[in-house]
Amino acid sequence: MKYLLLFLAFGFCTLVSAQTTSSIQVQIQGASSDKGMIRVLLFSGGKGFPDQVGLAAKSFSLPPKNQQVAFTISDLAPGTYALAVIHDQDSNGKLSSNAVGYPVEKFGFSNNPKVYFSPPSFEKAAFPLGKTPITVSISLR
């Protein structure tokens, strides 16, 4: 009887933990070429958004193929997230800009918000993640 209770308790814990995480299917298109890396930062709050790697919940670097990238971010707790993406063509680890500070490499954010003279706020790029997996598409500009 003791083993049956332990087995049931373990099974219940496994079931509960499996239901408390979700995933994001990320699709990024519009890279300039297949050179360099697509660098992706996932943030779970506004602190550090969009470019402080050390404050990101997760970070990824993937080579583009056919000027796009698709991948899945798994084991995420439900919450509010935002993605920031750059096409780091020169592989220097940052968004390169010209003399006046305008980016010369492509970039993008979740929700594809309009960008004028500065990056969007976390709130404009944020999306909710519940228990059901979702797909986020980002068009680089």
Protein Blocks (a to p, Z undefined) as FASTA:
>chain_A
ZZmmmmmmmmmmmmmmmmmgccdddddehiablghjddddddfbfehpakbmklpfbdcd
dddeehiacdddehiacddddddddddfkonopacddfkopafbdcddehiiacfkbccd
fklmgccddfbdcddddddZZ
